[in-house]
Amino acid sequence: MPASFRQRAVAFLFDYLLISVYLILLATVTTVAMKLMDSESWAEFFSSPLRADLVAFLTTVLPVTLYFAVSES
C-alpha cells in the first residue's frame, strides 16, 4: 500500500530537519575554525576553485546524497 500524503509530509519534514541541523552544525564548526585559524591561511586553503568545490562537495552534497540513498533503501 502506498504511503499517504500525511506520511510523506512527515517524512519530508523529518529529512528537512535532519539536513538543516547538519548544515547548521557544519556552518558553526566552520565559523569556529575560521576564528581559530589565521585568515590568511584560511584564504590560502580555499584559493583554488577546485579545492573549494571539492570541500563543498565532500561536506554538503555527498553526505546529503548518501543520506537519501541509505534511507530510501
N, C-alpha and C positions, 0 to 999 in steps of 0.2 A: 504494500500500500504506500503510495507516495506521501511525502511529508506535507502537512498542512501549511497554509500561509503563515500561521502563527509560529509553528515550529521553525520554519525557515527564517522568519524575522528574528526570533530569539537567538538562533544560531548565528545569524549575521551580526547582531549586536554583541554577542559574546566574542566573536572573531575580531570585530572592530575594536572592542575594549581591550582585548589582549594585545593586539598590534599597536594600539595607541599607547598603552603602558610601556611596551618595549621601546617605542620610538622616543617617548619622554625620558625613559631611563638612559637611552643612548645619548640623547641631547644633553642630559645632566652630566653624564660621565665625560662627554666631550668638552663641555664647558669647564668642568673642574680640571681636566687635563690641560686645557688651554691656559688656565690661570696658573697652573703649576709649572708649565713649560715656558721657556723663553719664546716670545712671539716671533723672533727671527727664525728659530729652529722649526717652529710650527709652520711658518710660511714656506720655509725651505722644503719641508716634508711634502707639502701639497703643491709645490711649484710645478710639478709635472702634471699635465692634464690626465695622462694615462694613470698615474698613481692615484690621483684624486678620484677618478672614475672607478678604479679598482677597489678602493676603500669604500666608496659609496655602494658599489655592487655587493661587496662582501658583508657589509654591515646592515644593509636595508633590503635590497632586492632578493638576495639569496635566502636569508632567514625567513622572510615572509613567504616566498615561493615554497620553500621546504615545509613550512608550517602547513600551508594549504595542501601540499602533496601528501603529507603524512596524515593529516586529519581527515582527508577525504577517502583514504584507503581503508 
